[in-house]
Amino acid sequence: MTSARLAIQTAATLSRNANPVARFKRGSQSLFNISIYTFGLSGVWVGFGSILLQYKVTEIAANDPVRMLGWTLDKTSLAALVSLIGLAIAAVVQPAIGFISDQKVTVSALKRYPFIIFGLLGLSVSTLLFGFVNSFLALMLVTIAMQVSGNTAQGPANALIIDHVDDSERGRASGYLNLMRLMGSGFVAMLVVFLMSNYHIEDAPQWMWYSVILMVAVLLATTVYTLLALRVPKSRSTDEEQMEIDFDIEGADGDNERGYTRSRYYMFLLAMAILIAAMSAIQTNALFFVQDVIGLENPAKGGNYILVALIGSAAVVVYPAGKLSDHIGRGSLLLLSGILGAGGILSLLLLNANSLIEVVPGVMAIGFAVGIYLSVGWAVANDLVRRSTAARDLSLTSISGLVGAIVGRSSGFFIGGLNDQGSQLGMEYLGYTVMLSLASLAFIISGVAFWFVVKNE
């Protein structure tokens, strides 16, 4: 090992013992600095995809019905269509920009950050435009703009951990990253739900704007911090630049210590797609489930219970699970995640709940499962790729997630019809029952598959 690389690793080890905010000037050596972007980014996606989009498609379906191939789209179908088109855009943009950033990274891993900054700024502008949406066409254009800009940032950002964190601490770093993601999701979602509980399209339309402005403000704040924290100082010496280049070259082409193989990688991608399909189906239809099955006229008010239970329980375990996986391995924790998720979903089916309080334990079990998966699963993804092609390979992982999301969100096309058929057969809410049953099975299948991927660590 060269003296340059030894110096860099020593500095990185010392920096990990400092307060993350106090390490602002240490740039990419701080887990806080390379993770904070996702606080605002995840807040926008959850606020838009899980809350505001549902309100908007409900209004469009009621006031300006959309017909396709002779079929009038209801609110669940319209939400699924918008989501699917957005995800298709993301599946193209994210790996393309990730591949481009891999070419830049041969000089300095911090060369990824212009893509991240400009993407986040573009997402801020396109999110603000959502406030003006009043038709299906406008909704589609804004959704496409959001997906293009957001995934311009996400593709390169996927590789920040493998660029800057030692192999032995990827679980911890993944836990930290996903803790920021959950905190951002929870913070923005709960505030948006609170604001939208006062919303009415005619009597109080301003609350939609308040929600949009809140999301944009949080995103801009984290973007500005990232811009300042990860910028390359102008006073940086030639020796320092050369040290970084030496570090990148030495680690660029070596095989991963955990045994990089394409077969394991593809199996991981498949398991990830199955799990995300289940999670996306639940996320996309949660607001409708609360409204239809539990019977809340204003689902935004009661939805806070579900958000607190789900995101809170996930946040409790996400960092410890990632850190623990560095010491005991990843497989058993991912298998546990599948079992917890399946059990939580089955409890929702068996309870036949008519109040939100009754569903909270099941939602918490799902939250624990999601928290474990987010940190440990992302650590596995980083274990299975090479440094030299990190953004490209991790974007393939993201595509797997996007494929799963497409499958999950497509459930919106069938739930309404199955509910109607079930009512005729005396099986109320058949669509939701089928969705939850398949989601429970998906958690089990993915947990077992993840265990097989990493069982030989």
Beta strands, then each sheet from edge to edge (+ up, - down):
strand 1: 67-68
strand 2: 71-72
sheet 1: 1+ 2-
end
